[in-house]
């Protein structure tokens, strides 16, 4: 029995020659079989047979629903997240964006109506009710994108206390292409206004409004003035931007080319004309600047005299500033034509303004104030001088008409 057991074990144990072959067989069983791939074209056919026919392309998004607003106008309702709405705030706050893209933002029924009637080109108009469109010259809206939005959205964008639900993006107007109201053109006077470093938006808007009301021929803005298309200036201007030509961002070298021939440039001031000749410093009493005028000496006119070389208000030595003859604003100064310079709020009249006035034989127009009062607001001073100039011109025309009707017989 023991011999039989040993014989069985020897039969079951693999011999030396069989061991290597057995291990190779086990490894072969564990390996993955080699895949033989057909050519690429055949693989594509096989894949199509397995996956079936290709899926059709997705349907394009549905077209925006457009509704009729009458007279051939169509508008669309803004969807949630409409990116065009966000541009409103960007245009309103960024001067760089406005200049680069040539766009301005107008808000409110009156301002947009004045712009449309003057020929400004609307690009996109956001409104909360269709009734807003019916209050505008609808023929001028053709070609613009009309978008109906919720009033709550307009209210969140607006800076107005009581929004009207009407905001428009316009191409930046060109004064040479605008059509100003006929009544404005017929009432225009040979009176121009030059703004010298007016930086406060409210002041500039009010000045433009006074210029339009007085019938100025045009308004020139030198470099350093606030952008006239800034929203605060537009609100304060109350439509003046579309009633009087405004030429902005001028350097002083180009100002004379925008003035009529034979113009006399005068500067508004609040400095005592009697004390004017006694000082050789740069006038910090110019309208809008901070200074206290001396005691008033009525009807004492100063005579122009050359100013010595000295240190000016900014500490730069060797700068000559011409002295101009001064007179009160209510005395006769309105010649044909006249350009009035209004200085800025901080530094008053610039040396360039004084040199331009001196080169044309201009004067200082003094608005007397009570001693101790710092200065007049630039917008107030502009209103006083411009309407006084208008009064003098109309009075002179009236006197000439009377002389023609009743000639003096000598």
Helices and strands as residue ranges (DSSP letters): H 2-12, H 16-30, H 40-51, E 66-70, E 73-77, H 83-93, H 95-101, E 103-107, H 109-117, E 122-127, H 131-134, G 138-141, E 145-148, H 151-157, E 166-171, H 182-186, E 191-196, H 201-214, E 218-222, H 231-237, G 240-242, E 245-250, H 252-255, G 256-258, E 264-269, H 273-276, E 326-328, E 338-343, H 351-359, E 364-366, H 378-405
